[in-house]
Amino acid sequence: MRKCNEGYGCTYLLTNLRNGKRYVGQDQSGNPETHRWKNHIDNALNDRLKWPLYCAIRKAWRESSGRTLGFSAEVIWRGPIEKLDEKEIYYIAKLRTWINDPKGDRSYNLVKGGCGVRGLNHSKTTRNAIRLAVCRRYEDPVEHDKQSAAQLRSYEENPERAKKQRAAIKIAWQNEGLRAQHSKTLQRVFSSVEARKRRSEQRTAEWADPVYYSKMLRVRKNQNHAMCHVWLQDENRRKDFCKLMRKVNRANWVKRRLKIAVQGD
């Protein structure tokens, strides 16, 4: 096993020895034989995913009665982790391993490489199935807390990633259509009484945790400072917010008056 410097990874190539089809991937540890290659083999032999690469590995394994995986593996580039996405995209295009490449041989890369799912076109049925699966997964409190902890740990270990994520969110929220879509989604989700009750219980439990409480106080303080700065710089935004708050207060006052009138009857 090759010893690699911290902060360096590699791009690797898997080749089917029977038909020559290939797969290009990246590994941030720099030792794919103990990380990504091992993950590919585990996922294939445990029937976890139905991706073309894993189906090909399973087929070769079964036809050889467990004697060989039917693939060769090699590292084709090593370098800084921040260049892995760029190199993965480059080699997938150069070797034409994208499954939908018109000039390729329908190899095993489902996407064009890099961070994300460039080139992967899910059908409407598949997208809906993925959405439902994710919703069911996060309904489990244990799984939800596990994913939340993993995300926080990732941001703490890689502040640069957290910075990029914040910048991407700010850019995305400048899109009015995206904001409107998100608002409609929340309205649809919380139109259910059970969903509102479950969310309320979850938030109550979170704020009961002293660690979470102290952390959120700091977050709210920073948000208030940021909002004050925005209002001082943007008079129109300040006026719009004041109008909105007057409407909210008026609506709340009407609700209280109606409640008092009903109780009086």
Summary of the structure (lengths in Angstrom):
residues: 265
radius of gyration: 25.7
end to end distance: 81.2
largest distance: 83.5
contacts: 633
relative contact order: 0.06
helix: 65%
strand: 10%
